[in-house]
Amino acid sequence: MHLNSEWIASELSKPPGLPPFSAVILDIDGVILDTEPTYRAAWIKAANNLGYPLNEEICLAYAGKSFAAIETSVLELFGKEFPIEAFERLSAEIWHDNAKSDGIHKKPGIDDLLRTLQELTIPFGLATNSSKASMQKCMEYAGFSGVFGMLMTKDDVVQAKPAPDIYLAMAKALDVSPANCLVVEDSETGLSAAIRAGTIPILIPDVCSIDVNIRSLAYAELSSLLDLTLLIRKHYSGCADKTQSL
């Protein structure tokens, strides 16, 4: 059979199947919610109002990081004279005002993914570098309050991502080995945490720049949650077929 180059390219571009897994852990920012643009807008406006030229390009490097890490970066950029407490207070006020008026958009495919996980009775949870208070507000503004029973934030662990603590803690809460947890991340920080925790890391890139060496350690790189849902359904369909053949 003759295989043309277009067919080969098409086959190579298809995402791989999934290994055996028993639970799914999702990051929030950039994975299930489109929060990153809302954070950047608040940081930029707050800094500009304080007289400092923070911009979109600079803020893109902050995606996926904890606010403590962002504060450190801002101080390194503008110097110790930068009014960090005023920046934190003002950016929070701006963010809440914007989120109240405009809401926070869900990432495409999240509703289908949640229905699939519930239908297949696959345990799932959220693990975020945000504080518990910030996470609860995000979920409220996105209309997700009360949807997720299993939540883990930076407040629940000793070290935030990129340390593995949060994923190890969530795997324990789900009563599943980390090696049997699919972890969905969009950033280098989160992907590093998932890899260090020994999970099955799935990368769905958002706006973050990711080191090619770390990126290559993801089990699979997908374009959206829609792709993940299709893979999960295909995986469980295959498992059912094998069971019926026994």
Steps between C-alpha positions, in 0.01 A plus 500: 500500500634843406500750789510861387661776706167669580359179652817446705490861628133459590566182695801643683299806605235290673531501881610173662266281697494523878673263743300338783377764744252520787451874558531839331645812663450837333676830545266801503671802347545450128361144504133514602466880527633776277626701797849591383388800285298633796803485730728670248252782442476564876879492555565734210235753600606494866870551420426771244278682750793493742729643232685186389508378135387141538377357168348193335832356384648510850186355658489202265805365685299498825239251377471195724712646780392563857436862599803484731719414200341780300567749780866396501522548123335842514738615773798377297366690199416833664718498811437489873326839485207342313187529725428128510226518763314769309546298179356187663201689643426701184539208257263291714240778500525544124479125439189458717327798339569366151401143586176613665395698194631270225515156665773246426479287189526122511746325274340323202410140578497515880127426530527196271805378692322524834195317366726227366689458828171482693345259250801267518526546879862614475611688815624852428617809684659842463851601606603865472781732602238760590392563858177341618326840516609590146402159367153522654445842341614372159256211521221734608557744214513211252179342631684196635425535872434161659583303184830358625507304823875441503703822508864557588667843517840636597354557848472122549866412441846600619631592154306618195572387144757428354548288813302172474320550833161603366469206262619251758244638744216487246588143398486401867166678543363311199646174643687436175870448437660804333616266222133436417397866487461692176608857575400774256721808494567800275818649649862405560450550873206261515647250258819484710292430811307222326820340373669517842194343662528198270160551338395466135545861382278627219589839353240731347701817430341837563716814496802380696844454349622152592858372489528242222668244729218518755237512225638175358432322831123542467334167420291677238451854372143578395335804349196516729288328763284374214792283387546370853132404525521309173810314620338409832186369326713305254711358783201382701329365189811295429511374858135391474567318172790309657288406802218369281743286300621314810 
